[in-house]
């Protein structure tokens, strides 16, 4: 696969939240070309069936393979939890696949200071039990508590951040008694880093709030190095696609990617 080093990295999510992962990749691997796809027509994935999530993910994977992506980063916790095997099968030997859950699990279990861990995410992610199962499998002495927080994604997508509405919703979820003694909180959705500061403030900065963007970017770098796929050519080209478009997606995407970008609408389900 060495001749593929200049090929792009495909990143996909149910919406524009996966841009937090794409941004982490851009910062750590500035020479890599990115193709981002946000399935905004079908968000949120969190309340969809496993079969539906697998079907959406497989079609997006097909598209990214058509774009000659060398790696596909599943920047969606719900898709990572419910469709990883289907994505791997679709990719075959055409591209490497990296999910956003496994690198975070490795990070958490390797920290000796973590005894009690909280996880928040969509219904699809939490109900899959993937985080809890993988963490306990690696270290059965850890206590892991997970909670579905389905209102957070639409709240963020619609731009309700840094205000009284979002603070009230965050407080309603995180004031649950099972989170009162945690050492770390995994943000089990790539949208959630946008409200990381608000979550930190809720816990008075006494809980490690873990988002996947930098962790996944580090894992991706290791994967590229191991397969001799790092791109050394400067001047990367990034492309951003969504399956549906609203002005709020365009506005919020700038917060997620930390620079002005242009979203282009394409329909993969014609």
N, C-alpha and C positions, 0 to 999 in steps of 0.2 A: 504493500500500500504506500510505499515511499513516494511514488510519483504523484500522490494525491495531496501533498502537503499544502499546496496553494489553493486547494478546494475549500469551499466555505464550511462553516459549522452551522448546522440547523438547530434552531431553538424554537420550541413551541409550548403554548399554554392555552388554557381555555379563554383567556382574555389578554389584557396588556400587562398583567401583574408579572408575568415571566420576564418582562423587560428588566426587572431587578437582577435576575440571573444573567441576562445578556449584558447588562452594565458591568457586573462583576467580572465577566469574561473579558469585556473590552478593556477594563482597567488592568487586569493581570496579564492579558495576552494581546497587546495592542496591535500586533501584526495580523491577527486572524480576521478573516472575512466572515461576516455574520448574515444569515438569513433568518428572520424572525417571522413566525406565524402565530397570530392570536385568533383563536376561534370564537370571536366575539358574538357571532350569530347564535351560538349554542350555549353561551355561558348562563349560569354557572354549571360546571360539570358535577359539582358536589351533590346535586339532587337527582342526577341521572342514574339509570341502571348500569351495572357493570358491562353488560352487553353493548349498550349504547356508547359508553365511554370507549370501549375497545374498538367499535366501528369508526368513531370519529378519529381516534388516535391512529388507526391503521391508514385511513385515507390521508391524513396529514403527513404521516411517515412516507407514503407513496410520493406525495408531492415533493417533499424534501429530498428524497432519493432522485427524483427527476431533475432536481436542481444540482445534482452531483455533490451533495453534502458528504463530507468524510466522517463526520460525527453528528449524531442526533442527540441533543440534550432535551430530555423531557422535563421542561421547566414548569411542571404542573404536578403537585403532590397527588391529586386525585387520579390523574392518568398514570403516574408512577405506581400508585398503590393498586390500581385496578387493571392496567393494560400493559404493564412492562413486558410480560412474556409475549403478548401479541405484537408489540412494537419490535421486539428482538427478532421474532419470527419473520416479520415483514421486511426488516432490514437485512436479515441473512448475513452474508459476507460482504455486502455492498457498503456498509457503514458501521462504525462503532456506535454503541448506544450507552448513554449515561443518564441515570435517573437522579432525582434530587433528594431521595430519602436515604439511600444507602450511605452516601458520604456523611450526612448529618448523624446517622446512627453510629458510624465509626468514630466521629468526633466526640460524641457524648460518652460512649462507653470507655474511651481512652482517657477521660478526665477523672482522676481519683477524687476530686472534690464534689462530684455529683452523686448524691445518694437518692434524692427525690426529684423526679423530673415530671414536668407538665408538658402536655402537647395540646395545641389548639389547631383546628383545621376545619375543612368542610365536612359535611355529613359523610360524603363518599370516602374521604380519607380516614376519618375517625372510625366509621363503621367497618372499614376493611380490617382494622386492627393491625395494620402493617407496622406502624411505629412501635407500638407496644410489643408485638410479637418479636420483631427483630432485635429490639433493645434487650428484652428479657432473655432471648436466646443467647445473646452474647454475654450477658451478666445477669443471672437470675436473682442476684442480691439487691438489684435496684428496684425502687418503687416508681412505677410510671402511671400517671393519671392523664387521661385524654378527655377532651371536651369538644363537641361540635359547636362551631361559632358561625352559623350560616349567614348571619346578617352582615358580617364584616366585609365580604367580597363586594356585594352590591353597594354597600356604604362607600367603599373606596372607589369603585368604578364610577359612581355618581359624584365623586368629588367631596363627599362629606368627611373631611379630615381637619385636624387641628381646630375643632369647634366643639360647642357644648353637646351637639347631637352625638358625635363620635365618642366623646369622653363618656357620655352616659351609657352608650352601648358597650364600650370596653369595660367600664366599671361593672355593668350588669353581669357580664360573662366572668370576669376575672375575680370577682368577689366571692365566687363559690368557695366553700370551706375546704374542699380538697386541694385548692391551690395555695392555702395559707402557709404551708411549710416547705414549698418547693425550693430547690437550689437553682434550677434552670428551667426555662420555658422555651420549648421548641416552637417556632412559628411555622407550623405545618402547612403553609400556603405561601406561594411566592408573592402574593399581593401584600402580605402583612408587614414586610419591612418598611412600607410607607408609614405605618403607624407605630414603628418600633419605639420612637421617643416617647409617645404617649403611654405605651405599655411600660416602658422603663419608669416613667414618672409614677404610674399607678403603684408599682412595687417599690417606690422610693429608691430605685437603683440598687436594691439589695438582692435582686435575682438576675442571673445571667440570661439575657434574652437572645436566643440563638436564631439567626436567619441563615438561609442556605446559600445566599449568593456568593459570598467569598469562599465558603467551604467547597461548594460545587466547582467554582472556578479553579481552585487549587487542585482538586481531584482531576479536572479536565486537563490541566497542564501536565500532571503526572501521566495520564493516559496518552496524551499526544507524544510526550517524550519517550514513553515505553514503546510506542509504535513508530517512532521516527517520523511523526507527522506535524511537528511544529513548523509553522510558516515563518520564514525569515525575510520575506519580501515586504518592505514597508508600504504604507499607503493603502490601508484596508478599505474595502467597499462593504457597506452595510445596507441591507434591504429589509423593509418592514411591511408585512402584510397582515391584514385582518379580514375576516369573513363578513363582517358588518361594520359600518362606520357611523359614529356619532361625534359631534364636536367635543363631548366630554371625554371620549377616548383619546382624541388628539391632545387635549389639554393635559389630562392626567398622565399621558405617556411621557411627557417632558419631565415630570417628577420621577417617574420610574427609571428613565434612562439618563437623566441628569444632563440632557442637552436637547435642543430642538430637533425633532425628527419628523419625517413625513410618512404617515401611514397610507398604504395603498390597499384598496379593497379588491379582493379576488374571491370568486365563488368556486370552491372545490366540489360542490355538490350539485352541479348543473345537470 
